[in-house]
Amino acid sequence: MIGMLELLSYSKLSPDQREMLSAARESNRSLLTLIDDILDFSKIEVGKLEIHPEACSVARLVDGVNTTFEHVASGKGLLLTRRHRSRASGRRISSTPRGCARSLTNLVSNAIKFTHAGDGHAGT
């Protein structure tokens, strides 16, 4: 799949097709992350998981999760948006390489799954 997406990226594509290709690549990365998570759970069971926190960009994390799920949300008729506070956009946090991404992915996935209409903003 990764190779086919790479080959497709060399084709002449419209802007919409490029956007869909980007979403497919991001979804592919998410699937690989899921496989890595399953392997991590196996390591946990045998007591062999080593945790090494490292710095990651909050803005990059949010953008990546948004790219993964914006088409899923759109398919349900939902609008998925992201907002960065100016203070947070350059901020880095310390986490396991996939820890925060996994948590944010689960939150956004569940939000899309259980939201039937609207844009996800709480009413006043």
WOWO-V941793 format. One record per residue. N is the residue number from 1. PHI is phi in whole degrees, 0 to 359 (999 if undefined). PSI is psi in radians with two decimals (* if undefined). OMEGA is omega in whole degrees, 0 to 359 (none if undefined). Layout:
BEGIN
N|PHI|PSI|OMEGA  N|PHI|PSI|OMEGA
END
This chain:
BEGIN
1|999|-0.78|181  2|300|-0.77|180  3|296|-0.70|180  4|293|-0.69|177  5|295|-0.66|178  6|296|-0.80|178  7|299|-0.73|179  8|299|-0.59|181  9|295|-0.35|178  10|276|-0.12|180  11|279|2.82|174  12|282|1.99|183  13|236|2.62|175  14|286|2.88|177  15|303|-0.68|178  16|295|-0.72|179  17|294|-0.66|177  18|298|-0.71|179  19|296|-0.74|178  20|294|-0.65|177  21|297|-0.74|178  22|299|-0.74|178  23|295|-0.69|179  24|295|-0.71|178  25|296|-0.75|179  26|294|-0.69|177  27|296|-0.66|177  28|297|-0.75|177  29|297|-0.67|178  30|295|-0.67|178  31|295|-0.73|176  32|297|-0.66|177  33|296|-0.72|178  34|299|-0.75|177  35|298|-0.75|177  36|299|-0.69|178  37|298|-0.74|179  38|298|-0.73|177  39|296|-0.66|177  40|298|-0.72|179  41|298|-0.66|177  42|297|-0.70|178  43|294|-0.67|178  44|299|-0.77|182  45|300|-0.57|181  46|258|0.14|177  47|71|0.51|183  48|246|0.13|182  49|279|2.22|175  50|253|2.32|181  51|252|2.24|180  52|229|1.60|179  53|298|2.58|176  54|213|2.86|182  55|286|2.45|175  56|218|2.68|182  57|277|2.21|178  58|298|-0.81|182  59|298|-0.75|180  60|295|-0.70|178  61|299|-0.86|181  62|296|-0.76|179  63|298|-0.73|180  64|296|-0.77|179  65|293|-0.70|178  66|299|-0.79|180  67|299|-0.69|180  68|296|-0.69|190  69|254|-0.12|184  70|297|-0.60|179  71|285|-0.58|177  72|296|-0.81|179  73|298|-0.78|180  74|300|-0.66|178  75|298|-0.44|176  76|265|0.07|182  77|80|0.35|180  78|255|2.68|176  79|253|2.02|178  80|260|2.06|179  81|238|2.85|176  82|226|2.58|178  83|226|2.35|175  84|250|2.22|170  85|287|2.50|184  86|302|-0.58|179  87|291|-0.57|185  88|273|-0.37|188  89|297|-0.54|178  90|260|0.03|184  91|284|2.54|175  92|240|2.57|178  93|237|2.83|177  94|255|2.16|183  95|204|2.98|170  96|293|2.71|185  97|309|-0.65|182  98|246|-0.02|186  99|301|-0.97|181  100|292|-0.70|179  101|299|-0.72|179  102|298|-0.78|181  103|295|-0.82|180  104|295|-0.68|177  105|300|-0.79|179  106|298|-0.74|179  107|297|-0.83|182  108|292|-0.73|178  109|301|-0.81|178  110|293|-0.66|178  111|299|-0.75|179  112|292|-0.75|182  113|299|-0.70|186  114|258|0.08|175  115|259|2.16|185  116|259|-0.36|180  117|199|2.69|175  118|104|-2.91|183  119|243|0.16|176  120|85|-0.04|178  121|276|2.43|178  122|287|2.43|178  123|281|2.84|179  124|249|*|none
END
